[in-house]
Amino acid sequence: MNKIYEQYNQWKERRKSWFWKLFLSGVNGIIATFITIFSIIEKIEIPTFKIGVIIVLGIYCFTVMVSIGVWAFYSFKMKQIRDKLD
C-alpha cells in the first residue's frame, strides 16, 4: 500500500514540475513575441520577418498545448494509481 502512495506522489510531483516549466516558457515566449511585434513591426517592412514572427509565435503556442497534454497525461497516470487503491 505504501508503494502505491509513493508512486502517486511521484507522478504528482512530476506533473507539477513539467507542467509549470513548459507552460511558463510558452507564455513567456508569447508575451515576448507580442512585445517584439508591437515595438518593431511598424519599422520593418520585410515579409520574411513577419513570417518568422508567426512561426515563433506558433512554436510557443505549441509549447503551451504540450504543457496541457503533459498535465492530462500525468493526471491519467495518477488516476490509474488511485484506481489500484480501490
PDB file with SEQRES, HELIX, SHEET and CRYST1 records, atoms N, CA, C and O in Angstrom:
SEQRES   1 A   86  MET ASN LYS ILE TYR GLU GLN TYR ASN GLN TRP LYS GLU          
SEQRES   2 A   86  ARG ARG LYS SER TRP PHE TRP LYS LEU PHE LEU SER GLY          
SEQRES   3 A   86  VAL ASN GLY ILE ILE ALA THR PHE ILE THR ILE PHE SER          
SEQRES   4 A   86  ILE ILE GLU LYS ILE GLU ILE PRO THR PHE LYS ILE GLY          
SEQRES   5 A   86  VAL ILE ILE VAL LEU GLY ILE TYR CYS PHE THR VAL MET          
SEQRES   6 A   86  VAL SER ILE GLY VAL TRP ALA PHE TYR SER PHE LYS MET          
SEQRES   7 A   86  LYS GLN ILE ARG ASP LYS LEU ASP                              
HELIX    1 AA1 ASN A    2  ILE A   40  1                                  39    
HELIX    2 AA2 PRO A   47  LEU A   85  1                                  39    
CRYST1    1.000    1.000    1.000  90.00  90.00  90.00 P 1           1          
ATOM      1  N   MET A   1       0.821  -1.194   0.000  1.00  0.00           N  
ATOM      2  CA  MET A   1       0.000   0.000   0.000  1.00  0.00           C  
ATOM      3  C   MET A   1       0.869   1.264   0.000  1.00  0.00           C  
ATOM      4  O   MET A   1       0.571   2.226  -0.708  1.00  0.00           O  
ATOM      5  N   ASN A   2       1.931   1.257   0.788  1.00  0.00           N  
ATOM      6  CA  ASN A   2       2.822   2.418   0.832  1.00  0.00           C  
ATOM      7  C   ASN A   2       3.484   2.662  -0.517  1.00  0.00           C  
ATOM      8  O   ASN A   2       3.719   3.804  -0.912  1.00  0.00           O  
ATOM      9  N   LYS A   3       3.783   1.562  -1.221  1.00  0.00           N  
ATOM     10  CA  LYS A   3       4.429   1.692  -2.523  1.00  0.00           C  
ATOM     11  C   LYS A   3       3.512   2.424  -3.509  1.00  0.00           C  
ATOM     12  O   LYS A   3       3.974   3.235  -4.311  1.00  0.00           O  
ATOM     13  N   ILE A   4       2.225   2.132  -3.443  1.00  0.00           N  
ATOM     14  CA  ILE A   4       1.270   2.789  -4.331  1.00  0.00           C  
ATOM     15  C   ILE A   4       1.184   4.281  -4.006  1.00  0.00           C  
ATOM     16  O   ILE A   4       1.124   5.111  -4.913  1.00  0.00           O  
ATOM     17  N   TYR A   5       1.178   4.620  -2.720  1.00  0.00           N  
ATOM     18  CA  TYR A   5       1.158   6.041  -2.330  1.00  0.00           C  
ATOM     19  C   TYR A   5       2.421   6.755  -2.801  1.00  0.00           C  
ATOM     20  O   TYR A   5       2.366   7.910  -3.222  1.00  0.00           O  
ATOM     21  N   GLU A   6       3.558   6.066  -2.728  1.00  0.00           N  
ATOM     22  CA  GLU A   6       4.807   6.664  -3.199  1.00  0.00           C  
ATOM     23  C   GLU A   6       4.746   6.929  -4.699  1.00  0.00           C  
ATOM     24  O   GLU A   6       5.162   7.991  -5.162  1.00  0.00           O  
ATOM     25  N   GLN A   7       4.224   5.960  -5.461  1.00  0.00           N  
ATOM     26  CA  GLN A   7       4.084   6.144  -6.905  1.00  0.00           C  
ATOM     27  C   GLN A   7       3.181   7.333  -7.208  1.00  0.00           C  
ATOM     28  O   GLN A   7       3.486   8.154  -8.074  1.00  0.00           O  
ATOM     29  N   TYR A   8       2.086   7.415  -6.497  1.00  0.00           N  
ATOM     30  CA  TYR A   8       1.128   8.505  -6.710  1.00  0.00           C  
ATOM     31  C   TYR A   8       1.796   9.862  -6.468  1.00  0.00           C  
ATOM     32  O   TYR A   8       1.640  10.790  -7.261  1.00  0.00           O  
ATOM     33  N   ASN A   9       2.530   9.963  -5.382  1.00  0.00           N  
ATOM     34  CA  ASN A   9       3.201  11.229  -5.057  1.00  0.00           C  
ATOM     35  C   ASN A   9       4.284  11.573  -6.072  1.00  0.00           C  
ATOM     36  O   ASN A   9       4.494  12.745  -6.386  1.00  0.00           O  
ATOM     37  N   GLN A  10       4.980  10.540  -6.592  1.00  0.00           N  
ATOM     38  CA  GLN A  10       5.992  10.797  -7.613  1.00  0.00           C  
ATOM     39  C   GLN A  10       5.356  11.367  -8.880  1.00  0.00           C  
ATOM     40  O   GLN A  10       5.853  12.339  -9.447  1.00  0.00           O  
ATOM     41  N   TRP A  11       4.255  10.757  -9.320  1.00  0.00           N  
ATOM     42  CA  TRP A  11       3.575  11.255 -10.510  1.00  0.00           C  
ATOM     43  C   TRP A  11       3.044  12.668 -10.277  1.00  0.00           C  
ATOM     44  O   TRP A  11       3.060  13.495 -11.188  1.00  0.00           O  
ATOM     45  N   LYS A  12       2.582  12.943  -9.075  1.00  0.00           N  
ATOM     46  CA  LYS A  12       2.051  14.269  -8.750  1.00  0.00           C  
ATOM     47  C   LYS A  12       3.151  15.329  -8.849  1.00  0.00           C  
ATOM     48  O   LYS A  12       2.938  16.408  -9.402  1.00  0.00           O  
ATOM     49  N   GLU A  13       4.322  15.007  -8.308  1.00  0.00           N  
ATOM     50  CA  GLU A  13       5.440  15.955  -8.368  1.00  0.00           C  
ATOM     51  C   GLU A  13       5.913  16.161  -9.799  1.00  0.00           C  
ATOM     52  O   GLU A  13       6.200  17.287 -10.205  1.00  0.00           O  
ATOM     53  N   ARG A  14       5.996  15.074 -10.567  1.00  0.00           N  
ATOM     54  CA  ARG A  14       6.407  15.203 -11.969  1.00  0.00           C  
ATOM     55  C   ARG A  14       5.427  16.084 -12.733  1.00  0.00           C  
ATOM     56  O   ARG A  14       5.830  16.925 -13.537  1.00  0.00           O  
ATOM     57  N   ARG A  15       4.142  15.883 -12.478  1.00  0.00           N  
ATOM     58  CA  ARG A  15       3.120  16.659 -13.181  1.00  0.00           C  
ATOM     59  C   ARG A  15       3.306  18.144 -12.906  1.00  0.00           C  
ATOM     60  O   ARG A  15       3.277  18.963 -13.825  1.00  0.00           O  
ATOM     61  N   LYS A  16       3.495  18.485 -11.644  1.00  0.00           N  
ATOM     62  CA  LYS A  16       3.656  19.901 -11.291  1.00  0.00           C  
ATOM     63  C   LYS A  16       4.891  20.500 -11.947  1.00  0.00           C  
ATOM     64  O   LYS A  16       4.825  21.579 -12.537  1.00  0.00           O  
ATOM     65  N   SER A  17       6.018  19.800 -11.845  1.00  0.00           N  
ATOM     66  CA  SER A  17       7.264  20.390 -12.336  1.00  0.00           C  
ATOM     67  C   SER A  17       7.253  20.540 -13.855  1.00  0.00           C  
ATOM     68  O   SER A  17       7.619  21.601 -14.360  1.00  0.00           O  
ATOM     69  N   TRP A  18       6.847  19.517 -14.594  1.00  0.00           N  
ATOM     70  CA  TRP A  18       6.854  19.600 -16.053  1.00  0.00           C  
ATOM     71  C   TRP A  18       5.819  20.575 -16.572  1.00  0.00           C  
ATOM     72  O   TRP A  18       6.095  21.327 -17.507  1.00  0.00           O  
ATOM     73  N   PHE A  19       4.638  20.578 -15.988  1.00  0.00           N  
ATOM     74  CA  PHE A  19       3.596  21.489 -16.467  1.00  0.00           C  
ATOM     75  C   PHE A  19       4.056  22.931 -16.342  1.00  0.00           C  
ATOM     76  O   PHE A  19       3.963  23.700 -17.298  1.00  0.00           O  
ATOM     77  N   TRP A  20       4.552  23.300 -15.169  1.00  0.00           N  
ATOM     78  CA  TRP A  20       4.911  24.702 -14.974  1.00  0.00           C  
ATOM     79  C   TRP A  20       6.113  25.103 -15.802  1.00  0.00           C  
ATOM     80  O   TRP A  20       6.177  26.236 -16.278  1.00  0.00           O  
ATOM     81  N   LYS A  21       7.073  24.200 -15.989  1.00  0.00           N  
ATOM     82  CA  LYS A  21       8.225  24.539 -16.834  1.00  0.00           C  
ATOM     83  C   LYS A  21       7.780  24.827 -18.261  1.00  0.00           C  
ATOM     84  O   LYS A  21       8.150  25.849 -18.840  1.00  0.00           O  
ATOM     85  N   LEU A  22       6.986  23.924 -18.825  1.00  0.00           N  
ATOM     86  CA  LEU A  22       6.553  24.095 -20.209  1.00  0.00           C  
ATOM     87  C   LEU A  22       5.584  25.259 -20.361  1.00  0.00           C  
ATOM     88  O   LEU A  22       5.715  26.075 -21.273  1.00  0.00           O  
ATOM     89  N   PHE A  23       4.615  25.328 -19.462  1.00  0.00           N  
ATOM     90  CA  PHE A  23       3.577  26.356 -19.574  1.00  0.00           C  
ATOM     91  C   PHE A  23       4.173  27.750 -19.455  1.00  0.00           C  
ATOM     92  O   PHE A  23       3.875  28.622 -20.271  1.00  0.00           O  
ATOM     93  N   LEU A  24       5.007  27.967 -18.454  1.00  0.00           N  
ATOM     94  CA  LEU A  24       5.573  29.303 -18.257  1.00  0.00           C  
ATOM     95  C   LEU A  24       6.538  29.688 -19.371  1.00  0.00           C  
ATOM     96  O   LEU A  24       6.599  30.855 -19.757  1.00  0.00           O  
ATOM     97  N   SER A  25       7.298  28.719 -19.894  1.00  0.00           N  
ATOM     98  CA  SER A  25       8.187  29.061 -21.004  1.00  0.00           C  
ATOM     99  C   SER A  25       7.379  29.434 -22.238  1.00  0.00           C  
ATOM    100  O   SER A  25       7.755  30.345 -22.977  1.00  0.00           O  
ATOM    101  N   GLY A  26       6.269  28.735 -22.466  1.00  0.00           N  
ATOM    102  CA  GLY A  26       5.417  29.079 -23.602  1.00  0.00           C  
ATOM    103  C   GLY A  26       4.769  30.436 -23.446  1.00  0.00           C  
ATOM    104  O   GLY A  26       4.752  31.228 -24.388  1.00  0.00           O  
ATOM    105  N   VAL A  27       4.236  30.716 -22.274  1.00  0.00           N  
ATOM    106  CA  VAL A  27       3.576  32.007 -22.035  1.00  0.00           C  
ATOM    107  C   VAL A  27       4.586  33.147 -22.109  1.00  0.00           C  
ATOM    108  O   VAL A  27       4.291  34.196 -22.682  1.00  0.00           O  
ATOM    109  N   ASN A  28       5.770  32.954 -21.538  1.00  0.00           N  
ATOM    110  CA  ASN A  28       6.806  33.990 -21.619  1.00  0.00           C  
ATOM    111  C   ASN A  28       7.195  34.253 -23.067  1.00  0.00           C  
ATOM    112  O   ASN A  28       7.409  35.397 -23.467  1.00  0.00           O  
ATOM    113  N   GLY A  29       7.283  33.184 -23.844  1.00  0.00           N  
ATOM    114  CA  GLY A  29       7.615  33.348 -25.259  1.00  0.00           C  
ATOM    115  C   GLY A  29       6.543  34.106 -26.017  1.00  0.00           C  
ATOM    116  O   GLY A  29       6.849  34.952 -26.856  1.00  0.00           O  
ATOM    117  N   ILE A  30       5.287  33.805 -25.723  1.00  0.00           N  
ATOM    118  CA  ILE A  30       4.185  34.504 -26.392  1.00  0.00           C  
ATOM    119  C   ILE A  30       4.207  35.989 -26.042  1.00  0.00           C  
ATOM    120  O   ILE A  30       4.038  36.837 -26.918  1.00  0.00           O  
ATOM    121  N   ILE A  31       4.412  36.302 -24.778  1.00  0.00           N  
ATOM    122  CA  ILE A  31       4.470  37.708 -24.351  1.00  0.00           C  
ATOM    123  C   ILE A  31       5.647  38.422 -25.015  1.00  0.00           C  
ATOM    124  O   ILE A  31       5.504  39.543 -25.502  1.00  0.00           O  
ATOM    125  N   ALA A  32       6.808  37.769 -25.030  1.00  0.00           N  
ATOM    126  CA  ALA A  32       7.987  38.379 -25.654  1.00  0.00           C  
ATOM    127  C   ALA A  32       7.770  38.598 -27.146  1.00  0.00           C  
ATOM    128  O   ALA A  32       8.193  39.614 -27.697  1.00  0.00           O  
ATOM    129  N   THR A  33       7.111  37.646 -27.797  1.00  0.00           N  
ATOM    130  CA  THR A  33       6.844  37.794 -29.228  1.00  0.00           C  
ATOM    131  C   THR A  33       5.905  38.965 -29.489  1.00  0.00           C  
ATOM    132  O   THR A  33       6.122  39.729 -30.429  1.00  0.00           O  
ATOM    133  N   PHE A  34       4.866  39.118 -28.673  1.00  0.00           N  
ATOM    134  CA  PHE A  34       3.954  40.244 -28.861  1.00  0.00           C  
ATOM    135  C   PHE A  34       4.649  41.577 -28.603  1.00  0.00           C  
ATOM    136  O   PHE A  34       4.385  42.555 -29.303  1.00  0.00           O  
ATOM    137  N   ILE A  35       5.524  41.627 -27.619  1.00  0.00           N  
ATOM    138  CA  ILE A  35       6.277  42.863 -27.371  1.00  0.00           C  
ATOM    139  C   ILE A  35       7.146  43.184 -28.580  1.00  0.00           C  
ATOM    140  O   ILE A  35       7.240  44.337 -29.000  1.00  0.00           O  
ATOM    141  N   THR A  36       7.780  42.153 -29.134  1.00  0.00           N  
ATOM    142  CA  THR A  36       8.606  42.346 -30.328  1.00  0.00           C  
ATOM    143  C   THR A  36       7.764  42.835 -31.496  1.00  0.00           C  
ATOM    144  O   THR A  36       8.158  43.742 -32.228  1.00  0.00           O  
ATOM    145  N   ILE A  37       6.598  42.220 -31.657  1.00  0.00           N  
ATOM    146  CA  ILE A  37       5.726  42.608 -32.775  1.00  0.00           C  
ATOM    147  C   ILE A  37       5.346  44.082 -32.671  1.00  0.00           C  
ATOM    148  O   ILE A  37       5.459  44.821 -33.649  1.00  0.00           O  
ATOM    149  N   PHE A  38       4.902  44.510 -31.507  1.00  0.00           N  
ATOM    150  CA  PHE A  38       4.395  45.875 -31.379  1.00  0.00           C  
ATOM    151  C   PHE A  38       5.504  46.922 -31.345  1.00  0.00           C  
ATOM    152  O   PHE A  38       5.253  48.083 -31.667  1.00  0.00           O  
ATOM    153  N   SER A  39       6.711  46.548 -30.967  1.00  0.00           N  
ATOM    154  CA  SER A  39       7.776  47.545 -30.918  1.00  0.00           C  
ATOM    155  C   SER A  39       8.556  47.641 -32.228  1.00  0.00           C  
ATOM    156  O   SER A  39       9.100  48.699 -32.546  1.00  0.00           O  
ATOM    157  N   ILE A  40       8.616  46.558 -32.983  1.00  0.00           N  
ATOM    158  CA  ILE A  40       9.472  46.554 -34.173  1.00  0.00           C  
ATOM    159  C   ILE A  40       8.690  46.492 -35.475  1.00  0.00           C  
ATOM    160  O   ILE A  40       9.146  47.027 -36.485  1.00  0.00           O  
ATOM    161  N   ILE A  41       7.545  45.866 -35.479  1.00  0.00           N  
ATOM    162  CA  ILE A  41       6.874  45.531 -36.738  1.00  0.00           C  
ATOM    163  C   ILE A  41       6.499  46.765 -37.560  1.00  0.00           C  
ATOM    164  O   ILE A  41       6.420  46.683 -38.785  1.00  0.00           O  
ATOM    165  N   GLU A  42       6.271  47.892 -36.915  1.00  0.00           N  
ATOM    166  CA  GLU A  42       5.921  49.101 -37.664  1.00  0.00           C  
ATOM    167  C   GLU A  42       7.112  49.633 -38.459  1.00  0.00           C  
ATOM    168  O   GLU A  42       6.934  50.241 -39.515  1.00  0.00           O  
ATOM    169  N   LYS A  43       8.306  49.409 -37.960  1.00  0.00           N  
ATOM    170  CA  LYS A  43       9.501  49.948 -38.598  1.00  0.00           C  
ATOM    171  C   LYS A  43      10.019  49.044 -39.712  1.00  0.00           C  
ATOM    172  O   LYS A  43      10.691  49.517 -40.629  1.00  0.00           O  
ATOM    173  N   ILE A  44       9.715  47.753 -39.642  1.00  0.00           N  
ATOM    174  CA  ILE A  44      10.274  46.795 -40.595  1.00  0.00           C  
ATOM    175  C   ILE A  44       9.191  46.360 -41.574  1.00  0.00           C  
ATOM    176  O   ILE A  44       8.104  45.943 -41.175  1.00  0.00           O  
ATOM    177  N   GLU A  45       9.503  46.463 -42.842  1.00  0.00           N  
ATOM    178  CA  GLU A  45       8.546  46.057 -43.875  1.00  0.00           C  
ATOM    179  C   GLU A  45       9.025  44.798 -44.604  1.00  0.00           C  
ATOM    180  O   GLU A  45       8.733  44.619 -45.786  1.00  0.00           O  
ATOM    181  N   ILE A  46       9.746  43.943 -43.916  1.00  0.00           N  
ATOM    182  CA  ILE A  46      10.262  42.717 -44.528  1.00  0.00           C  
ATOM    183  C   ILE A  46       9.233  41.607 -44.324  1.00  0.00           C  
ATOM    184  O   ILE A  46       8.917  41.271 -43.183  1.00  0.00           O  
ATOM    185  N   PRO A  47       8.705  41.032 -45.405  1.00  0.00           N  
ATOM    186  CA  PRO A  47       7.678  39.999 -45.235  1.00  0.00           C  
ATOM    187  C   PRO A  47       8.208  38.736 -44.558  1.00  0.00           C  
ATOM    188  O   PRO A  47       7.466  38.064 -43.842  1.00  0.00           O  
ATOM    189  N   THR A  48       9.480  38.407 -44.776  1.00  0.00           N  
ATOM    190  CA  THR A  48      10.020  37.201 -44.134  1.00  0.00           C  
ATOM    191  C   THR A  48      10.109  37.379 -42.626  1.00  0.00           C  
ATOM    192  O   THR A  48       9.995  36.404 -41.883  1.00  0.00           O  
ATOM    193  N   PHE A  49      10.310  38.601 -42.165  1.00  0.00           N  
ATOM    194  CA  PHE A  49      10.326  38.850 -40.722  1.00  0.00           C  
ATOM    195  C   PHE A  49       8.964  38.553 -40.121  1.00  0.00           C  
ATOM    196  O   PHE A  49       8.860  37.934 -39.062  1.00  0.00           O  
ATOM    197  N   LYS A  50       7.924  39.001 -40.806  1.00  0.00           N  
ATOM    198  CA  LYS A  50       6.570  38.761 -40.311  1.00  0.00           C  
ATOM    199  C   LYS A  50       6.256  37.269 -40.303  1.00  0.00           C  
ATOM    200  O   LYS A  50       5.609  36.777 -39.378  1.00  0.00           O  
ATOM    201  N   ILE A  51       6.706  36.552 -41.320  1.00  0.00           N  
ATOM    202  CA  ILE A  51       6.507  35.098 -41.361  1.00  0.00           C  
ATOM    203  C   ILE A  51       7.268  34.441 -40.217  1.00  0.00           C  
ATOM    204  O   ILE A  51       6.758  33.524 -39.573  1.00  0.00           O  
ATOM    205  N   GLY A  52       8.484  34.906 -39.963  1.00  0.00           N  
ATOM    206  CA  GLY A  52       9.280  34.363 -38.860  1.00  0.00           C  
ATOM    207  C   GLY A  52       8.621  34.582 -37.513  1.00  0.00           C  
ATOM    208  O   GLY A  52       8.639  33.700 -36.654  1.00  0.00           O  
ATOM    209  N   VAL A  53       8.039  35.755 -37.328  1.00  0.00           N  
ATOM    210  CA  VAL A  53       7.338  36.051 -36.074  1.00  0.00           C  
ATOM    211  C   VAL A  53       6.148  35.120 -35.905  1.00  0.00           C  
ATOM    212  O   VAL A  53       5.896  34.627 -34.805  1.00  0.00           O  
ATOM    213  N   ILE A  54       5.417  34.878 -36.983  1.00  0.00           N  
ATOM    214  CA  ILE A  54       4.270  33.969 -36.914  1.00  0.00           C  
ATOM    215  C   ILE A  54       4.727  32.556 -36.573  1.00  0.00           C  
ATOM    216  O   ILE A  54       4.075  31.868 -35.788  1.00  0.00           O  
ATOM    217  N   ILE A  55       5.838  32.118 -37.153  1.00  0.00           N  
ATOM    218  CA  ILE A  55       6.364  30.777 -36.858  1.00  0.00           C  
ATOM    219  C   ILE A  55       6.778  30.672 -35.395  1.00  0.00           C  
ATOM    220  O   ILE A  55       6.449  29.692 -34.726  1.00  0.00           O  
ATOM    221  N   VAL A  56       7.494  31.672 -34.894  1.00  0.00           N  
ATOM    222  CA  VAL A  56       7.926  31.655 -33.489  1.00  0.00           C  
ATOM    223  C   VAL A  56       6.724  31.654 -32.559  1.00  0.00           C  
ATOM    224  O   VAL A  56       6.700  30.915 -31.575  1.00  0.00           O  
ATOM    225  N   LEU A  57       5.734  32.469 -32.860  1.00  0.00           N  
ATOM    226  CA  LEU A  57       4.517  32.510 -32.050  1.00  0.00           C  
ATOM    227  C   LEU A  57       3.813  31.157 -32.070  1.00  0.00           C  
ATOM    228  O   LEU A  57       3.291  30.710 -31.049  1.00  0.00           O  
ATOM    229  N   GLY A  58       3.800  30.510 -33.223  1.00  0.00           N  
ATOM    230  CA  GLY A  58       3.213  29.175 -33.327  1.00  0.00           C  
ATOM    231  C   GLY A  58       3.951  28.155 -32.486  1.00  0.00           C  
ATOM    232  O   GLY A  58       3.329  27.294 -31.864  1.00  0.00           O  
ATOM    233  N   ILE A  59       5.268  28.243 -32.460  1.00  0.00           N  
ATOM    234  CA  ILE A  59       6.060  27.313 -31.643  1.00  0.00           C  
ATOM    235  C   ILE A  59       5.734  27.497 -30.168  1.00  0.00           C  
ATOM    236  O   ILE A  59       5.573  26.514 -29.445  1.00  0.00           O  
ATOM    237  N   TYR A  60       5.634  28.732 -29.715  1.00  0.00           N  
ATOM    238  CA  TYR A  60       5.319  28.970 -28.304  1.00  0.00           C  
ATOM    239  C   TYR A  60       3.902  28.525 -27.960  1.00  0.00           C  
ATOM    240  O   TYR A  60       3.665  27.991 -26.877  1.00  0.00           O  
ATOM    241  N   CYS A  61       2.958  28.742 -28.877  1.00  0.00           N  
ATOM    242  CA  CYS A  61       1.591  28.252 -28.638  1.00  0.00           C  
ATOM    243  C   CYS A  61       1.583  26.729 -28.567  1.00  0.00           C  
ATOM    244  O   CYS A  61       0.856  26.141 -27.766  1.00  0.00           O  
ATOM    245  N   PHE A  62       2.392  26.096 -29.406  1.00  0.00           N  
ATOM    246  CA  PHE A  62       2.510  24.637 -29.367  1.00  0.00           C  
ATOM    247  C   PHE A  62       3.072  24.186 -28.022  1.00  0.00           C  
ATOM    248  O   PHE A  62       2.634  23.173 -27.477  1.00  0.00           O  
ATOM    249  N   THR A  63       4.040  24.931 -27.484  1.00  0.00           N  
ATOM    250  CA  THR A  63       4.605  24.600 -26.173  1.00  0.00           C  
ATOM    251  C   THR A  63       3.535  24.648 -25.094  1.00  0.00           C  
ATOM    252  O   THR A  63       3.506  23.788 -24.214  1.00  0.00           O  
ATOM    253  N   VAL A  64       2.661  25.636 -25.148  1.00  0.00           N  
ATOM    254  CA  VAL A  64       1.570  25.721 -24.173  1.00  0.00           C  
ATOM    255  C   VAL A  64       0.639  24.522 -24.324  1.00  0.00           C  
ATOM    256  O   VAL A  64       0.203  23.945 -23.328  1.00  0.00           O  
ATOM    257  N   MET A  65       0.331  24.143 -25.567  1.00  0.00           N  
ATOM    258  CA  MET A  65      -0.541  22.983 -25.779  1.00  0.00           C  
ATOM    259  C   MET A  65       0.103  21.700 -25.275  1.00  0.00           C  
ATOM    260  O   MET A  65      -0.576  20.847 -24.704  1.00  0.00           O  
ATOM    261  N   VAL A  66       1.414  21.556 -25.483  1.00  0.00           N  
ATOM    262  CA  VAL A  66       2.122  20.372 -24.988  1.00  0.00           C  
ATOM    263  C   VAL A  66       2.078  20.330 -23.467  1.00  0.00           C  
ATOM    264  O   VAL A  66       1.927  19.256 -22.884  1.00  0.00           O  
ATOM    265  N   SER A  67       2.206  21.483 -22.818  1.00  0.00           N  
ATOM    266  CA  SER A  67       2.152  21.503 -21.352  1.00  0.00           C  
ATOM    267  C   SER A  67       0.792  21.035 -20.852  1.00  0.00           C  
ATOM    268  O   SER A  67       0.712  20.342 -19.837  1.00  0.00           O  
ATOM    269  N   ILE A  68      -0.272  21.403 -21.548  1.00  0.00           N  
ATOM    270  CA  ILE A  68      -1.606  20.941 -21.158  1.00  0.00           C  
ATOM    271  C   ILE A  68      -1.717  19.436 -21.380  1.00  0.00           C  
ATOM    272  O   ILE A  68      -2.343  18.736 -20.585  1.00  0.00           O  
ATOM    273  N   GLY A  69      -1.115  18.937 -22.457  1.00  0.00           N  
ATOM    274  CA  GLY A  69      -1.093  17.495 -22.698  1.00  0.00           C  
ATOM    275  C   GLY A  69      -0.318  16.744 -21.636  1.00  0.00           C  
ATOM    276  O   GLY A  69      -0.726  15.662 -21.214  1.00  0.00           O  
ATOM    277  N   VAL A  70       0.804  17.311 -21.198  1.00  0.00           N  
ATOM    278  CA  VAL A  70       1.590  16.693 -20.122  1.00  0.00           C  
ATOM    279  C   VAL A  70       0.761  16.630 -18.848  1.00  0.00           C  
ATOM    280  O   VAL A  70       0.768  15.614 -18.154  1.00  0.00           O  
ATOM    281  N   TRP A  71       0.048  17.706 -18.535  1.00  0.00           N  
ATOM    282  CA  TRP A  71      -0.812  17.730 -17.354  1.00  0.00           C  
ATOM    283  C   TRP A  71      -1.861  16.623 -17.437  1.00  0.00           C  
ATOM    284  O   TRP A  71      -2.108  15.914 -16.461  1.00  0.00           O  
ATOM    285  N   ALA A  72      -2.471  16.483 -18.608  1.00  0.00           N  
ATOM    286  CA  ALA A  72      -3.507  15.460 -18.785  1.00  0.00           C  
ATOM    287  C   ALA A  72      -2.921  14.054 -18.668  1.00  0.00           C  
ATOM    288  O   ALA A  72      -3.536  13.176 -18.062  1.00  0.00           O  
ATOM    289  N   PHE A  73      -1.740  13.833 -19.243  1.00  0.00           N  
ATOM    290  CA  PHE A  73      -1.107  12.516 -19.177  1.00  0.00           C  
ATOM    291  C   PHE A  73      -0.798  12.125 -17.738  1.00  0.00           C  
ATOM    292  O   PHE A  73      -1.110  11.015 -17.306  1.00  0.00           O  
ATOM    293  N   TYR A  74      -0.183  13.044 -17.000  1.00  0.00           N  
ATOM    294  CA  TYR A  74       0.154  12.737 -15.609  1.00  0.00           C  
ATOM    295  C   TYR A  74      -1.099  12.572 -14.757  1.00  0.00           C  
ATOM    296  O   TYR A  74      -1.121  11.753 -13.838  1.00  0.00           O  
ATOM    297  N   SER A  75      -2.133  13.338 -15.051  1.00  0.00           N  
ATOM    298  CA  SER A  75      -3.394  13.168 -14.318  1.00  0.00           C  
ATOM    299  C   SER A  75      -3.987  11.793 -14.586  1.00  0.00           C  
ATOM    300  O   SER A  75      -4.527  11.160 -13.679  1.00  0.00           O  
ATOM    301  N   PHE A  76      -3.890  11.328 -15.830  1.00  0.00           N  
ATOM    302  CA  PHE A  76      -4.376   9.998 -16.184  1.00  0.00           C  
ATOM    303  C   PHE A  76      -3.600   8.923 -15.426  1.00  0.00           C  
ATOM    304  O   PHE A  76      -4.192   7.983 -14.897  1.00  0.00           O  
ATOM    305  N   LYS A  77      -2.274   9.063 -15.374  1.00  0.00           N  
ATOM    306  CA  LYS A  77      -1.445   8.094 -14.645  1.00  0.00           C  
ATOM    307  C   LYS A  77      -1.805   8.086 -13.159  1.00  0.00           C  
ATOM    308  O   LYS A  77      -1.860   7.027 -12.534  1.00  0.00           O  
ATOM    309  N   MET A  78      -2.047   9.269 -12.601  1.00  0.00           N  
ATOM    310  CA  MET A  78      -2.411   9.348 -11.186  1.00  0.00           C  
ATOM    311  C   MET A  78      -3.767   8.697 -10.948  1.00  0.00           C  
ATOM    312  O   MET A  78      -3.982   8.064  -9.914  1.00  0.00           O  
ATOM    313  N   LYS A  79      -4.680   8.850 -11.900  1.00  0.00           N  
ATOM    314  CA  LYS A  79      -5.994   8.216 -11.766  1.00  0.00           C  
ATOM    315  C   LYS A  79      -5.859   6.694 -11.790  1.00  0.00           C  
ATOM    316  O   LYS A  79      -6.543   5.996 -11.041  1.00  0.00           O  
ATOM    317  N   GLN A  80      -4.977   6.182 -12.649  1.00  0.00           N  
ATOM    318  CA  GLN A  80      -4.745   4.736 -12.691  1.00  0.00           C  
ATOM    319  C   GLN A  80      -4.230   4.229 -11.348  1.00  0.00           C  
ATOM    320  O   GLN A  80      -4.651   3.172 -10.879  1.00  0.00           O  
ATOM    321  N   ILE A  81      -3.331   4.972 -10.738  1.00  0.00           N  
ATOM    322  CA  ILE A  81      -2.779   4.558  -9.444  1.00  0.00           C  
ATOM    323  C   ILE A  81      -3.860   4.632  -8.369  1.00  0.00           C  
ATOM    324  O   ILE A  81      -3.947   3.748  -7.516  1.00  0.00           O  
ATOM    325  N   ARG A  82      -4.681   5.677  -8.403  1.00  0.00           N  
ATOM    326  CA  ARG A  82      -5.779   5.777  -7.434  1.00  0.00           C  
ATOM    327  C   ARG A  82      -6.760   4.621  -7.584  1.00  0.00           C  
ATOM    328  O   ARG A  82      -7.297   4.124  -6.595  1.00  0.00           O  
ATOM    329  N   ASP A  83      -6.994   4.192  -8.832  1.00  0.00           N  
ATOM    330  CA  ASP A  83      -7.908   3.071  -9.063  1.00  0.00           C  
ATOM    331  C   ASP A  83      -7.371   1.779  -8.467  1.00  0.00           C  
ATOM    332  O   ASP A  83      -8.148   0.907  -8.078  1.00  0.00           O  
ATOM    333  N   LYS A  84      -6.055   1.647  -8.391  1.00  0.00           N  
ATOM    334  CA  LYS A  84      -5.453   0.459  -7.769  1.00  0.00           C  
ATOM    335  C   LYS A  84      -5.768   0.406  -6.276  1.00  0.00           C  
ATOM    336  O   LYS A  84      -5.863  -0.671  -5.688  1.00  0.00           O  
ATOM    337  N   LEU A  85      -5.927   1.573  -5.679  1.00  0.00           N  
ATOM    338  CA  LEU A  85      -6.203   1.620  -4.240  1.00  0.00           C  
ATOM    339  C   LEU A  85      -7.606   1.120  -3.913  1.00  0.00           C  
ATOM    340  O   LEU A  85      -7.849   0.609  -2.820  1.00  0.00           O  
ATOM    341  N   ASP A  86      -8.523   1.269  -4.857  1.00  0.00           N  
ATOM    342  CA  ASP A  86      -9.915   0.861  -4.598  1.00  0.00           C  
ATOM    343  C   ASP A  86     -10.109  -0.630  -4.625  1.00  0.00           C  
ATOM    344  O   ASP A  86     -11.225  -1.111  -4.424  1.00  0.00           O  
TER     345      ASP A  86                                                      
END                                                                             
